[in-house]
Amino acid sequence: MSIDFVDVAVIGCGVSGATAALAAAKKGVSVAILEEDIQVGEPSHCSGHVGISGFKRFGPAIPRRIIENEIKGAVLHAPDGRPLILQRPSPVTWVLNRAEFDRHIASLATRSGAELHLNSRVEGFGRSEDGRFHLRITGPKRREISCKIVIDAAGCGASISKYAGLPRSGTRMLVNSAQFGAENLIDVDRDFVEVYFGQHYAPGFFGWIIPRRDGSAKIGIAADSRANVRECLKRFVSKHPVASSKLRRAKSLTPPTYHPIPVGGARDQTYTDGILTVGDAASQVKPTTGGGIVFGLVCGRLAGETAAGGVLTDNTSASRLREYEEAWRQQIGFDLEAMSWLRRLLYRLPDPYLNRIFKISSDLRANAVLDRASDIDFQGKTMLSLARDPRFFITLLSASLLSAPSLLGSSRSPRRKTVGQV
């Protein structure tokens, strides 16, 4: 079996992995990216919905063709169908072609010197007495990669992190998502994403319709891991009182893809001797939406730079690599904590309680406050800036009070049948 020697091995070529490889290669160390699929970005599981502000701050310049739409607002649908419309005068989010975006970053990484190995799954992992890691690779060319540092960007099932014994967060949890592309939708405004709440259709999370500028859309749903997400998607498309009317003539463009998303907050520790975890593998995902692109860009760059620094100083110990965790927590730690709290506040609520929060928000015209939100990715800091407005404070307080039984695991929840339940 042939052996390839590199400084840094990155497992996974999604946003966080490709960004880490790019950052490390720019520092002059040798990098191998190990991607188990035969093509970067495929199959695509992500909606590609990303805040423009955060993306421009942390992401690379991208070709215009990757941007499938520019979004000015959102229509949030309560379980009883009540809409709450948030709108900005100019676009605040982009809809990206996620597969093309992944390939773009991978191309930047290879042009900077990283080697991309497709159809290369890591099936074995060990460490020699000299401290080097040895990764056994399957695929058309069975071989071994020997490296000084491993960056685990292989997703929420990351086996290297498990092998290394990195602890999981006590609040860690998963939702399962399902998404497909379709055309011929009815009454969908291309300037707005649509978000649908309700325990009957999307228990523990929400459904969505994300339009592209060509008139097609990404339709999906995510639900608590205890739910059957395939059945949830079918019920959402065919029976939801609002969404089903928009989708009754829809023609599928792509088959549904299914993917778990970690939404319980970041791992308690994302480093150890010679190993860093990043992206879904580290649960660096927005607990409120499941989005991970901007955080993947932030943490991927920090992981790559830290790994390169460890190689160049010949110090890959946990004490040296701890700099990575300190850096990413300084950048996004507060926002992850705030979003974890907000998720616990809202997403376990029985539908009647959530309907009441929507009504309070509507009566107080809280959407006028939320319209001022400038950054959808760093929601903790945004919440602080909006909390000065009494309308936002009252809405948040009402949500806290209504959430108390749910947060305490009470079974004495209202049992009224909501609109659309079958």
Buried (B, 14 or more C-beta within 10 A) or exposed (E): EEEBEBBBBBBBBBBBBBBBBBBBBBBEBBBBBBBBBEEBBEEBBBBBBBBBBBBEBBBEEBEEEBBBBBBBBBBBBBBBBBBBBBBBEEBBBBBBBBBBBBBBBBBBBBEBBBBBBBBBBBEEBEBEEEEBBBBBBBBEEEBBBBBBBBBBBBBBEBBBBEBBEBEBBEBBBBBBBBBBBBBBBEEBEBBBBBBBBBBBBBBBBBBBBBBBEEEBBBBBBBBBEEBEBBEBBBBBBEBBBBBBEBBEEBEEEEEBBBBBBBBBBBBBBBBBBBBBBBBBBBBBBBBBBBBBBBBBBBBBBBBBBBBBBBBEEEEBEEEBBBBBBEBBBEBBBBBBBBBBBBBBBBBBBBBBBBBBBBBBBBEBEBBEBBBEBBBBBBBBBBBEEBEEBEBBBBBBEBBEEBBEBBEEEEEEBEEEEBBBBE
